[in-house]
Amino acid sequence: MLVLQHALAGLVADAAVVGPRVVEQVGHEAHAAAVGMEVVDHRLLLGAAGGGDLLDAGGRVKSFQKQDGASLMRFEIAYGKAFGALALNRSSRQVLQKAKEKPAFMASLSELSDGPLFLEAGGQLIRDASGEIVGAIGVTGDVNEVDDLCAIEGIHAGGFRADADFDARAAKRLNIKVDPPLKDPRKR
């Protein structure tokens, strides 16, 4: 059974049973639940125990899904990936690259940040059709590439777009920093 592991204090959570799983929807966010469930369902297909955190554009948790058997710190890791993506308007893979290129900048950013910055891939921005950032998702539980692929799959399931969905012209106009194409490591 899949259970929401964490909800922000002060928010009312409604539980709904969906087949063999329990889903809690924080703040009645149907899209958040759809994105989160898609990530968890995709994880089940891959056989990897993990979790996914969905944040709104202001960095507030809207949904967290964690599979049974996933390790203890999945919420914090997924949250740090999504929060880092929002903090710098780029995927957490690119946040990691920036940390390698400019460690002093990232150290300063960490000091200023109201949230954690987890420096690994798996955090993706969620955009509407016009390119506006409406949130971010952080996924954890597998290798970086698979975490990113699961995040993008969840974004699409919710009817939204990932950075990679914009062509070069739109990306330039919207100042979207597009990752190099992802390669699924399971398909070698």
N, C-alpha and C positions, 0 to 999 in steps of 0.2 A: 504494500500500500504506500502510496506517495503522500506525504504530508507537508504542509507548509511548516517550515522550521522556525521562521522568525517573522514577527510583525512589529512595526513601529509602535512605541507606546503612545496611547492617546487615540489611535485609530480603531474603529470598530471593524472586526473581521466577521464575515459571514461564511459559514462552511456549507459546502454543497457536496453531496456524494455523486461522483460521476463514474459509473462502472465500478471497477475494483479500486478506485483511488479517491482520496479526499482532497479537495482543492479548497483553499481559503482565498477569497477575493478581498483584498484590502481596498477599501474605498469604492467598492462596486465597480472596479475597472475590468469590464468584460474583455477588452483587448489585451490587457495585461495578463489575464488568465489564459487567453488563447495563445499568446506568445509563449508564456511559461510552460503551458502544457505541451506545445509543439516541441520545445527544447527537451523536455523530459521524455516525451514519446520517442524523439529521435535518439536520445541517449539509450533508451531501452533497446531499440533496434541495433545499436552499436555494441551493446553489452557492457557499457561503461557506467559505473555508478558516479553520479555527480549532482550538480545543482545549477540553478540559474537565478540571477537576481535581475529584476526589471525596475529601472529608475525612471521617474519623469524628468523633464528637462531641468527641473530645479534640484535634482539629485536626491529626491525623496523616494524611498522604496515603495513600489506599488504591488509587487508580487515577488515571492521567493518560492521556488520549488526545489525540493531535495529528495533524491531517491533513498529508499532504505538501503543500508549498506555503504552509503557514501561517508567519507571521513568527516571528522568533527568540524573543521574550519571552512567548510564549503561556502557558507553564507559570507564570511568575511573576505574570502578570496574573490568570489564572484562580485561582491559589492565593490571591492577595490579596483577590479578591472573596469566595471561600468563607470564608477566615479572618475577614474583616471581618464577614460575616453571623453566624458563630459567636460572635465576640467580643461582639456587642451583641444577640444573639438576635433578629435582624430581617434582612430582605433587604438586600443591598448597596445597592440603590436607596434604602432608608431610611437606611442608614449615610451615604450621600452627602448626603441631606437634612439629617441631624444635623450633618454637618460644615459645611454652609452656615449652619445656625442657631446652632451653638455651636462656633466654631473653636478656642477655648481648650481646651474639653473634649477635642476630637479631637486636638489637639496633645499634650495630656497623655497621652491613651490611646495614641497612637503611641509616645511615649517608654517607656511601661510594657509595651507589647506584645512578646510573644516572636515574633510573626510579622508579615508585612506587612499593611497595610490599603490595598487598592486601591479608590479612591473612584469607582466606576462601577457601574451596574446589571449584572446577570448572575450574581450570587451569591444562591442560594436555600437556605433551611434544608430539610433532609429530616426528616420526622416519621413516626413510626409511627401506627397507627390511633388510639391513645390520645392523640396529640398530643406525645409525648415526642420531643425532638430526638435523632436518631440520627446526624446528620452534616450536611454541607453540600456543595453543588456550586457551582463557579464556572465559567462559560462565557464564552468570548471569541471574537471573530472577526467580529462584525457590529454593527449598531446595538444600543443598550441593550435595546430592547423585544424584539428577536429573540433576543438572548442570554438574556433572562429566559424567553421562551417555550420555547427549547431546553432550558434547565435544568429547567423544570417538566415538559416532555415526558419527559426522562430520569428524573426522580423517579417519575413515574407508571409508566414502563416497568419500573422496579425493584420495583413493588408498594408504593410508599410514597406519602406525602401531602405536598403543599406547603402553605404557610400559607394560600393562597387556597382550599384545599379545605375549610376549616372555616367553618361558618356563624357569624354574628355572636355568638350566645350562647356557642358553644364557644370562639370566639376570645377573648371577654372572660374566660371562666372559666380559660382556659389562658394568658392574658396574651400572646396572639399579636397581633403588629402586622401587620395585613393591608394589603398595597399596594392602591391603587386598581386597578380592572380594567385589564388590559393590552390595548392595541389593537395588532393586527398592522399595522405600517406598510406591508406589501406588499399589503394588501387595502384600498385606498382607493377 
